[in-house]
Amino acid sequence: MNKIFRCFLETKLVSSKFLILRVQVLEEKQNSKKETILKLQQKMQSLQAGKGKA
């Protein structure tokens, strides 16, 4: 395999790994936001249920 082709493949591999890591970070952020939204929804439901009892 010539050096240029090998360098090209290594560059593509590094780029692919970077993109995979970036997607993982974005998924973690999205999951964190979903968890926050669920907690807020539960808190709102709890507060609404408390108002109904009062």
N, C-alpha and C positions, 0 to 999 in steps of 0.2 A: 504494500500500500504506500503510495507516495506521501510525502510530508504535507503537502497542501490539502489533499483529501482527508488525511488524518486530522489535521488541524480543524478543518471544516466540521468533521464529525464531532470532535471534542467540543467545539463551540456550540453546536446544536444540542449536545448532551447537557452542557452547562445551562443553556437557555431553557431547556425543558425542565431541568431540576428547579431552576429559579421559578418558573411558572407554576410548577406543582406546589412549591412552598408558598407562593403568593396566594394561590387558591385556598390552601389550607388555612392561612391567616384570615382570609376573607370569610371563610366558612365559620371559623371560630368567632369572629366578630358578629356575624349574623346570628349564630346560636346564642351568643350572649345577649343580643338585643331581643331575641325571641323570649328568652328567660325573663328579662326585665319586663317585657310587655305582659307576660303571663302573671308575674307577681303583682303588677299594677292592676290588672283585671281582677285578680283574686281580692286584692285590697279594696277595690271599688265595690265589688259584690258584697264583701263583708260589711263595708260602711253602709251600703244600701239596705242590707238585711237588718242592721242595727237601727236604722231610721224607721223601718217598718214596725219594729217592736216597740219603739218609744211612743 
